[in-house]
């Protein structure tokens, strides 16, 4: 039989297919790391493939991950100018529908035993998952469809939307999956309350691989004029309304100037985020000497340097399920200051502070604590590194995923030593990467 898009015929092959609709950003990073973990722990002869968007960010997927960047999606970090918003949304809707047709075609050809989807935020996804579920059942009744439910509800990203979007279509969509995974025990309880079905809690996974991707030193101190005489807190990522930048500014204003840390806010504001208004508010409050803004998409090769330079990471989120940025902090051995939303409090175990959301006074007090004790930051950073290796190693997570979704793809019991060796190797590599950071 001929190859289809360069893929060998399915006869005699066992496959796992991960699908991430876009070719850049944190969700692609997550799927790539999970694909690597699955390949490490699956039974001999099981192939793992990651199907993603064609607008692929160069160099972000490890070389040992089998990648298929074919889906007809777009670069979510590029905003075409002089194009009416409605026309752009209509065109992207057509592209997204075509991408779902591609997913179904690849599944029909590969006949995988397990398909794992990522976060699904568009109404079209409800139709796509139902279609895909039926196709899988027809062509291979034993095949399973799973989803990593990263966020309980999708966040508002467009102008005028709230922090969280009401997406009632996601509730019936949950019934199309054989297995759903969420990041933490609290999110599993919230998911069951929302959908009426159970979910498997798994750790998010560390971000050690971004240390491997680190490029040349971008000389942040010189380029951004970072102060050398004050502790530096970092808020990094796509700056959506739910990230709580306004609350962070209010808390910083309440912190006594003599004990006020400098905060680096880095990342591209989403369409619904008032980047210019944030800066005007900071200037009005007289906070400019304590703030550094880097409002752009931070390339993956530079991310490690931001965390290496930071003294701590602050996540003042108003709503969240989990955070890849928090796991970057763990991986690079940085203490965390987070709000008590979603599964974020479960990441704090002797490595930082938790405050209530939308409480600038509590956040200000925590900022003062974090800023004022370098020895405590050092101890908390060491604990973050330990948690990244012990709780959030990818082979451990991958084995949990297969045990819940497709146990037949794990090695026989007699080969358990193989998995244990892989996990030990991953742990040792994580310790080395953390030490270098």
Phi, psi and omega in degrees: 000148180284164176279154178242113183054035177083005181262136178295155177302153186285344187305126175077005182247146177246130188223150169243131180243121171260141182236123172231119192291338182246165188251021177196166179098176187298326181291324175294318178303315180299310184297323179296319179290321177295320178300318178296318179296318179297319179297330182285329188250348181291162179298153177305138179091352178275122179265142178241129180231142176249116177261124185216182181292153183282339177280069191275132173287125186295134170079009185265348180256126180305147185296335183272008175262127178283117191244141175230087182274075189246337192295140187279051175258183190240175175280109184291350180260005177249132182242105180300137179267157175059030177237123182306139185300318181295320179294319179297316180296321179296316180296315180294326176298318177296316179297319182293320175298320178296325178296322177296322176297320177298317179302313180297322180293317179295319178297319179297325182280313184288327186051056183291155175278338180215130174243128180241118176263165179256208182290135184239116188245354187251145182302329179298336181296329179297318177292316183297318181292322178296317178298314182294321179300315180294319180297316179301316182296323181290315188275332182205091186304335181276351181293151183235145179244123182234163179219140170267104185273084187294322182234136182299315174228149179291149180270151176291131181234341182267158178303135178089348179280155176284181179299316179239136178270138173287120183226073184295339179294342179288337181293305175295332178299326181301332182284350180279347183264141174287326181217136175237137178245141174229165186261078174127157183294320180296319179293328176297319177293318179295321180297316179295321178295325182282317190251343182081008177230160185273158176227155180265119176283132176226153173296160180287320184107139182285176183237035182301331185296336179290336171293324177293330183273355185302128178268206180294151179303118180281004176054058184299320182302318181283315185292319183260356180057054181286139181287142180265352188253008179223149174300146183246119172264150184235129166240114186229147176136179175297121189270086177268164180304329183287349183288346171079033180298320180300317179296324178295320178297317179297320180292320180297323178294332180277347180280131179305132184308324182292337181243021183270124177284164169273141181240127173260117178254112187232134178141165181272126174296140176284175186301329182266008184259129184274074183303315180295321180295325177299314182293323177295320178295319178298318179295319180299324180275358180073032185263358186306323179295344183250007183234140172233126182253136175222073191273080179204167174288121182275118180299150184301327181292345180260343189303317182304323184292328177295318181285326177295327181280332184286149173270333175202166180242130181243129180235089183273042190298143175273336177202147178185158170260304175212185182209122173295331178296321178299322180285336169295319178299317177299313185297325181263012173065046179245139176294154185241141169237111187231162172267158184276070177234144177054226181265008183298319180301333181290346179275349184262113179214078183073022182228019179163200187231151176236134177231159177295150176288155177054040179228083184301326181295316179294321179294321178298317179297319179292322176299319179295319177297313183296322183286331193270357187221095183294324180294320177294320177300321180297315180295317179296322178296320177298319179294323176301315179300318181297317180295323180300323183277313189282315185265335193238028175286139187292322176300323178297314181293317181299320179293323176297320179297312181292322180298326181273323188261324185205071184299339180292346180269358176276156176296155174303159182305326182292346180255019181299331181299329179298313179297316181299322177295320177298316181296319179296319179296318178297319179297317179296320178296321179296321178297317180296316181296316181296320180297322180292332183283000000 
